[in-house]
Amino acid sequence: MTDAPAARLAAFLEQLEDARRARGVTLIVVTKRHPAALVRELAEAGHRDFGESRHPESRDKAEELAGLGLTWHFVGQLQRNKARQVARYADVLHSIDSTELVEVLEGGDERPLRDALVQVNLTDDPGRGGVAPADVDALAERVAASSALRLRGVMAVAPLGEEPGRAFERLARHAERVRAIDPDARWISAGMSADWREALEHGATHLRIGTAITGNRPADG
Ligand SMILES: *Cc1c(COP(=O)(O)O)cnc(C)c1O
């Protein structure tokens, strides 16, 4: 029986075991649209890293589950007018995609440096999330110099209609250049339920897995 999320989590971790031993891959369970109860169930099974993409839903869950010692990864698009609120509860911001966004975050307060990833747009559509490939290095330098963020690496979503391995290969090249800017910025956040094997082949250090562990997301609403 593997239909309970905790059982699927255990099975998934088993598949990842070799990769994790080789280079410490972090599994982020993406729980958007699922209730806090599901996060709690996986936390009770020992899991700590969770991904969310929609404020304020993400804030409500982080508040409800405060005290469990969870690490919250914000993986959705960061709107400038909400970014400072997100930075209050999110430990890792995966979707830094403009210098303006960095400036907004520097206008904030209080909390220590947030871990941050530069999101790379691997599609031809400038309307999709992420910074254009040509602007990745400049943005990474800006994040590395930021008073609010700690540059950790890169993040991307594989485009539809392209073999994901090819897209992740491009991402790996960006990751290498970002590492040249800051040798500690070694994270590659890539790979979802459908393409995590290809992401691992191309060096992913952080997988963002939703449905393969949580089951289907409840309908929007
Ligand atoms: C929802 C989401 C995921 C997880 O997707 P699945 O296909 O359910 O594994 C990963 N990354 C981002 C940015 C997401 O929005």
The ligand as a Gaussian input file, in Angstrom:
#p B3LYP/6-31G(d) Opt

LIG

0 1
 C        3.585000      22.911000      -7.792000
 C        5.021000      23.088000      -8.019000
 C        5.906000      22.004000      -7.922000
 C        5.464000      20.567000      -7.681000
 O        4.859000      20.074000      -8.833000
 P        4.412000      18.523000      -8.987000
 O        4.290000      18.343000     -10.444000
 O        3.121000      18.398000      -8.262000
 O        5.483000      17.687000      -8.383000
 C        7.263000      22.265000      -8.099000
 N        7.722000      23.505000      -8.356000
 C        6.894000      24.564000      -8.452000
 C        7.467000      25.910000      -8.742000
 C        5.521000      24.391000      -8.294000
 O        4.708000      25.448000      -8.411000

